[in-house]
């Protein structure tokens, strides 16, 4: 193994150790009660070492816990050939909302909800992450509709439609995920609540998708007639 590889491996191990130590402390004491100095002491590293890997305490809390930030955009970009962007996005979001509600049966998932309830700072950082997810999804949809090989039918105004879809579909998903948090169902009820949430997500997003596809088809037909 080269010196560069060893350094990269050591850096990755240190990062994982700091993250695991911090998240254990957050679970034991609550996010707001833990400082970066506490994390450094418990991990037996310098405070600067923590900051070398994580710029803020919020970043440290959310590390490796936020596949939902990139997931929607990835579902659009990595969809199979011939699958419309909205169809891929709907399938991803329906599966995701069910998954996150199912996690209320798990102690780790329930702990995350408790952490959020106790910390306005975490609630604010969660909202910022949702804004990031929205921006990334918007970019992915614009690429799907205006890129080198755009799918058909394409909305008459792809950028506005992408912005609306990203904002509304992710807002719906967020509501469906957060609503069951208060009050949380008993662990044995989480699967039933998740199934109902998944079914509602499917009905809502299927309706939005059908409306958008119908509108895009009409727009494309109108453009074709004008070109004749």
C-alpha positions in Angstrom: 0.0 0.0 0.0 1.4 3.4 -0.9 1.9 6.2 1.6 -1.0 8.1 0.0 -3.3 5.2 0.3 -2.3 4.7 4.0 -3.0 8.4 4.7 -6.4 8.2 3.0 -7.3 5.1 4.9 -6.2 6.7 8.2 -8.2 9.8 7.4 -11.3 7.7 6.7 -10.9 5.7 9.9 -10.5 8.9 11.9 -13.6 10.4 10.3 -15.7 7.3 11.1 -14.4 7.2 14.6 -15.3 10.9 15.3 -18.7 10.5 13.7 -19.5 7.4 15.7 -18.3 8.9 18.9 -20.3 12.1 18.3 -23.5 10.3 17.4 -23.3 8.2 20.5 -22.9 11.3 22.6 -25.8 13.0 20.8 -28.0 9.9 21.6 -26.9 9.8 25.2 -27.1 13.6 26.1 -29.0 15.3 23.3 -27.6 17.3 20.5 -27.7 20.7 22.2 -25.9 19.5 25.3 -22.9 18.2 23.4 -20.0 20.4 22.3 -17.3 19.8 19.7 -14.9 19.8 22.6 -16.9 17.0 24.2 -16.7 15.0 21.0 -12.9 15.6 20.7 -12.3 14.5 24.3 -14.5 11.4 24.0 -12.8 10.4 20.6 -9.3 11.2 22.0 -8.5 13.6 19.2 -7.8 17.3 19.0 -10.7 19.8 18.5 -9.1 20.8 15.2 -9.2 17.2 14.1 -12.9 17.2 14.4 -13.2 20.4 12.4 -10.9 19.0 9.8 -13.6 16.5 9.0 -16.8 18.3 9.9 -17.2 22.1 9.6 -20.2 22.3 12.0 -21.8 20.3 14.8 -24.9 20.0 12.6 -22.8 18.4 9.8 -21.4 16.0 12.3 -24.9 15.0 13.4 -26.2 14.4 9.9 -23.1 12.7 8.6 -24.1 9.5 6.6 -27.7 10.0 7.7 -29.1 11.9 4.7 -29.4 9.7 1.6 -32.7 11.6 1.1 -30.8 14.7 0.1 -29.3 13.3 -3.1 -31.8 10.4 -3.6 -34.5 12.2 -5.6 -32.0 13.7 -8.0 -30.2 10.4 -8.4 -33.5 8.6 -9.1 -34.0 10.9 -12.0 -30.4 10.8 -13.3 -30.0 7.1 -12.9 -33.4 5.9 -14.2 -33.5 3.1 -16.7 -33.7 3.9 -20.4 -37.2 4.6 -21.4 -38.5 5.4 -17.9 -39.8 9.0 -17.7 -38.2 11.3 -15.1 -41.5 11.8 -13.2 -42.2 8.1 -13.1 -38.7 7.3 -11.7 -39.1 10.2 -9.2 -42.5 9.0 -8.0 -41.3 5.4 -7.5 -38.4 6.6 -5.5 -40.4 9.0 -3.3 -43.2 6.4 -2.6 -40.6 3.9 -1.5 -38.7 6.4 0.5 -41.6 7.7 2.6 -42.6 4.2 3.4 -39.0 3.4 4.5 -38.6 6.4 6.7 -41.9 5.8 8.5 -41.0 2.1 8.9 -37.9 3.3 10.8 -40.2 4.5 13.6 -40.2 0.8 14.7 -36.4 1.0 15.2 -34.8 2.6 18.3 -32.4 4.5 16.1 -35.2 6.0 14.0 -37.2 6.9 17.1 -34.1 8.5 18.7 -33.6 10.7 15.6 -37.2 12.0 16.0 -36.5 12.7 19.7 -33.3 14.6 18.8 -35.2 16.8 16.4 -38.0 17.5 18.8 -35.5 18.7 21.4 -33.3 20.8 19.2 -34.4 23.9 17.2 -30.9 24.0 15.7 -31.3 20.5 14.3 -34.8 21.4 13.0 -33.2 24.4 11.2 -30.4 22.3 9.7 -33.0 19.7 8.5 -34.9 22.4 6.7 -31.7 23.6 5.0 -31.0 20.0 3.9 -34.5 19.9 2.4 -33.7 23.1 0.4 -30.5 21.4 -0.9 -32.4 18.3 -1.9 -35.0 20.5 -3.7 -32.2 22.4 -5.6 -30.5 19.2 -6.7 -33.8 17.6 -7.9 -34.7 20.8 -9.8 -31.3 20.6 -11.6 -31.8 16.9 -12.5 -35.3 17.5 -13.9 -34.0 20.4 -16.0 -31.3 18.1 -17.4 -33.9 15.4 -18.2 -36.0 17.8 -20.1 -33.4 20.1 -21.8 -30.3 17.9 -22.1 -28.8 16.4 -25.2 -31.4 13.7 -25.4 -34.5 15.2 -23.8 -37.4 12.8 -23.1 -40.8 13.4 -24.6 -43.2 14.9 -24.0 -41.3 17.9 -22.5 -43.1 20.6 -20.6 -43.6 23.9 -22.4 -41.5 25.6 -19.7 -39.1 23.0 -18.4 -37.4 25.2 -15.8 -40.5 26.4 -14.2 -42.1 23.0 -14.2 -38.9 21.5 -12.7 -39.0 24.1 -9.9 -42.6 23.4 -9.2 -42.2 19.7 -9.2 -39.1 19.8 -6.9 -40.8 22.1 -4.4 -44.2 20.4 -4.3 -43.3 16.8 -4.6 -40.6 17.0 -1.9 -42.9 19.1 0.3 -45.6 16.3 0.0 -43.0 13.7 0.9 -41.7 15.7 3.8 -45.2 16.1 5.2 -45.9 12.4 4.8 -42.7 11.5 6.6 -43.0 14.0 9.4 -46.7 13.7 10.2 -46.4 10.3 11.9 -43.7 11.6 14.2 -46.2 13.4 16.4 -47.3 11.4 18.1 -45.1 8.5 17.1 -46.9 5.2 16.6 -45.9 2.3 18.8 -43.1 0.3 17.2 -45.4 -2.6 16.4 -47.7 -0.2 14.5 -45.0 1.4 12.4 -45.4 -1.1 9.5 -49.1 -0.4 9.2 -48.7 3.3 9.3 -45.9 3.1 6.7 -48.1 1.1 4.4 -50.9 3.7 4.6 -48.4 6.5 4.1 -46.9 4.7 1.0 -50.4 4.2 -0.4 -51.3 7.9 0.1 -48.0 9.0 -1.5 -48.7 6.8 -4.5 -52.2 8.3 -5.0 -51.0 11.9 -4.6 -47.9 11.7 -6.8 -49.6 9.6 -9.5 -52.3 12.3 -9.8 -49.6 15.0 -10.1 -47.7 13.0 -12.6 -50.8 12.3 -14.8 -51.7 16.0 -14.8 -48.2 17.1 -15.8 -47.8 14.4 -18.5 -51.2 15.4 -19.9 -50.3 19.0 -19.9 -46.9 18.4 -21.6 -48.5 16.2 -24.2 -51.0 19.0 -25.0 -48.2 21.5 -25.2 -46.2 19.3 -27.6 -49.2 18.8 -29.8 -49.9 22.5 -29.9 -46.2 23.2 -30.9 -46.4 20.6 -33.6 -49.6 22.2 -35.1 -48.0 25.6 -35.1 -45.0 24.2 -36.9 -47.2 22.9 -39.7 
